[in-house]
Amino acid sequence: MMKKADLINGVFLENKRKKKWVDKKSGYSSFMLYPRALAVAGGNETDYWTWKCFNDMSDDNVEVVKLITICWLDVQGKFEMSELSPEVDYEIVFIVRLAKGCSGWELPNTLKLSLPNGQVRERHVCLYEEPKGQWLELNVGNFRTTKGDKGEVSFNFSNTGGHWKCGLLFKVPLLGPKKCLHDTPKSSSLLNHILKRRTCEFGYVLFRLFQFQQFIFQVKLCTSKIKVCMLCLLYYSLFQCQYY
């Protein structure tokens, strides 16, 4: 019998194939599925994949899998709906990282979510311009649980376009309530990445406000309608330059 304190801090299951924790406030359950709990196409072929222990601030010596090179990429996972908290909006995300020197990620990857009621949802993400050496959060999809749910929810990451690719690490898929999924025990590396992105966005907003303030100041100095129109056109063109 697991203690509540252990569940809040997070406990390993099935020989470190899974990890479970419970949100202290809501009591909702969240899970990590490590690569050994996934179906990795060609995962036992040393020419395609390498398995190694990984240690960071959130986990103690868990295995991750790194893609050496492959043409048909397909990583699948599944989970019993009955283990999730009922009447909760869940989301599933893959945590991956592009290694330095990676290649072949110009084409979009497919993230697919399949529910027991037959619903299938797909989305496509491109990793080509994503930063290297940082853990990335890729949302597979969202769904709502109900009391008495049975069957399995399955999800997969695939890229079967027929071209070769290399240099992608799979850490875990996360299954958790949308509002507290990122409150993983000591998951500082992932949170730092998210906060860094939000900080950049906030800085961009401040930069735009400063530009607008300068624009208003220049308009007040103008004495002709032509100069005002020219300033309006200039500011509009600057505003169209997106941050990303």
C-alpha positions in Angstrom: 0.0 0.0 0.0 1.5 3.3 -1.1 1.5 6.2 1.3 -0.1 9.5 0.3 3.2 11.3 0.8 5.0 8.9 -1.5 2.4 9.5 -4.2 2.8 13.3 -3.9 6.5 13.0 -4.4 6.2 10.4 -7.1 6.7 6.6 -7.1 8.2 4.3 -9.7 6.1 1.4 -11.0 6.8 -1.8 -13.0 10.6 -1.7 -12.6 10.9 2.0 -13.5 8.8 1.7 -16.6 6.3 4.1 -15.2 6.0 6.8 -12.5 2.9 8.0 -10.7 2.3 11.0 -8.6 -0.8 12.7 -7.2 -1.5 16.5 -7.2 -1.5 17.6 -3.6 -4.5 20.1 -4.0 -6.8 18.2 -6.4 -5.8 14.6 -5.7 -5.7 13.9 -9.4 -3.3 11.2 -10.7 -0.6 11.8 -13.3 1.8 9.4 -14.9 5.1 9.2 -16.8 5.7 6.3 -19.2 9.4 5.7 -19.8 10.7 4.3 -23.1 10.8 0.7 -21.9 7.0 0.9 -21.5 6.6 2.0 -25.2 6.6 0.1 -28.4 9.5 1.5 -30.3 9.8 0.3 -33.9 13.2 -1.3 -34.3 13.9 -0.5 -30.7 16.0 -3.7 -30.2 18.2 -3.0 -33.2 21.5 -1.4 -32.1 21.9 0.1 -35.6 18.8 2.2 -35.1 18.6 3.0 -31.4 20.7 3.2 -28.3 19.5 2.9 -24.7 21.2 4.5 -21.8 20.5 5.6 -18.3 19.8 9.3 -17.8 19.9 11.2 -14.6 18.4 14.7 -14.0 16.7 16.5 -11.2 13.4 14.9 -11.7 14.3 11.2 -11.8 17.0 8.8 -10.6 18.7 6.7 -13.3 15.9 6.1 -15.7 16.4 4.8 -19.3 16.0 7.0 -22.3 16.2 6.0 -25.9 18.2 7.9 -28.6 17.6 7.5 -32.3 20.8 6.8 -34.2 19.3 6.7 -37.6 16.0 5.3 -39.0 13.7 5.6 -42.0 10.4 4.3 -40.4 10.0 6.1 -37.1 7.1 4.9 -34.9 6.9 5.1 -31.1 3.6 4.0 -29.5 2.3 4.0 -26.0 -1.0 2.9 -24.3 -2.5 3.3 -20.9 -5.5 1.9 -19.1 -8.3 4.5 -18.7 -9.3 3.0 -15.4 -6.0 4.2 -13.8 -6.8 7.9 -14.5 -8.9 10.1 -12.2 -12.5 10.3 -13.4 -14.2 13.5 -14.7 -10.9 15.2 -15.4 -9.6 16.9 -18.6 -6.3 15.1 -19.4 -3.6 15.8 -21.9 -0.8 13.7 -23.2 2.6 15.1 -24.2 5.8 13.6 -25.5 9.1 14.9 -24.0 11.8 14.8 -26.6 15.2 16.4 -27.3 17.0 17.1 -30.5 20.7 16.2 -30.2 23.4 18.4 -31.8 24.1 17.2 -35.3 20.6 15.8 -35.8 19.2 15.7 -39.3 16.2 14.7 -41.4 13.6 16.7 -39.4 12.5 19.0 -42.2 9.2 17.1 -42.7 6.4 17.2 -40.1 5.9 14.4 -37.6 2.5 12.9 -36.8 1.1 12.8 -33.2 -1.9 10.6 -32.9 -4.3 10.0 -30.0 -6.8 7.1 -30.1 -9.6 6.8 -27.5 -11.5 3.7 -26.5 -14.7 5.1 -28.0 -13.1 5.0 -31.4 -12.2 8.7 -31.7 -8.9 9.4 -33.3 -7.2 12.7 -33.3 -4.1 13.7 -35.2 -1.9 16.7 -35.3 1.4 17.5 -37.1 4.5 19.2 -35.7 7.8 20.2 -37.3 11.0 20.0 -35.3 13.3 21.5 -37.9 13.5 24.9 -36.3 13.3 23.8 -32.6 16.3 24.4 -30.4 18.9 21.7 -30.0 19.9 20.2 -26.6 16.6 21.2 -24.8 13.7 19.1 -23.8 10.7 19.9 -25.9 7.0 19.4 -25.0 4.9 18.0 -27.8 1.2 17.9 -27.1 -0.5 14.8 -28.5 -4.0 15.6 -27.6 -6.6 16.2 -24.8 -9.5 14.1 -23.6 -11.9 13.9 -20.7 -12.3 10.9 -18.5 -15.6 9.7 -17.1 -16.5 7.4 -14.2 -16.3 3.8 -15.1 -14.1 4.3 -18.1 -12.7 1.0 -19.6 -10.3 0.2 -22.3 -7.0 1.8 -23.3 -6.0 5.2 -24.6 -3.2 4.9 -27.1 -0.9 7.5 -28.6 2.0 7.6 -30.9 4.8 9.7 -32.5 5.6 8.8 -36.1 7.4 9.9 -39.2 7.2 7.4 -41.9 7.8 9.6 -44.9 10.5 7.3 -46.3 13.5 9.5 -45.6 16.3 9.0 -43.0 16.5 10.9 -39.8 18.7 10.8 -36.7 19.5 12.5 -33.3 16.2 12.5 -31.4 15.9 11.4 -27.7 12.7 10.2 -26.2 12.4 10.7 -22.5 8.8 10.2 -21.5 5.2 10.7 -22.5 3.3 12.5 -19.7 -0.3 11.8 -18.9 -1.9 14.3 -16.5 -4.6 16.8 -15.9 -4.2 19.9 -18.0 -3.9 22.3 -15.1 -1.3 20.4 -13.1 0.6 18.3 -15.6 3.7 20.4 -15.3 3.8 20.2 -11.6 5.9 17.1 -11.8 8.2 16.4 -8.9 11.3 18.6 -9.3 10.8 18.9 -13.0 12.8 22.1 -13.1 14.5 21.5 -16.5 11.1 21.3 -18.3 9.7 24.3 -16.4 12.7 26.4 -17.0 12.2 25.8 -20.8 8.6 26.9 -20.5 9.4 29.9 -18.3 12.1 31.0 -20.7 9.7 31.0 -23.6 7.1 33.0 -21.6 9.8 35.5 -20.6 10.7 36.0 -24.2 7.1 36.6 -25.1 6.7 39.1 -22.2 9.8 41.0 -23.3 8.4 41.1 -26.9 5.2 42.7 -25.6 7.2 45.3 -23.7 9.2 46.1 -26.8 6.0 46.7 -28.8 4.6 49.0 -26.1 7.8 51.0 -26.1 7.6 51.3 -29.9 4.0 52.5 -29.6 5.0 55.1 -27.0 7.7 56.4 -29.3 5.2 56.5 -32.1 2.7 58.6 -30.1 5.6 61.0 -29.2 6.6 61.4 -32.8 2.9 62.1 -33.9 2.7 64.9 -31.3 5.7 66.5 -32.8 4.4 66.3 -36.4 2.8 69.4 -37.9 1.5 68.0 -41.1 -0.9 65.2 -42.1 1.6 63.8 -44.5 4.2 63.2 -41.8 1.5 61.6 -39.6 0.5 59.2 -42.5 4.1 58.3 -43.1 4.7 57.5 -39.4 1.5 55.3 -39.4 2.8 53.3 -42.4 6.2 52.9 -40.8 4.7 51.7 -37.5 2.4 49.3 -39.3 5.3 47.7 -41.2 7.2 47.3 -38.0 4.3 45.6 -36.3 4.0 43.1 -39.1 7.5 41.8 -38.2 6.6 38.8 -36.0 8.9 37.8 -33.1 8.9 34.1 -34.1 
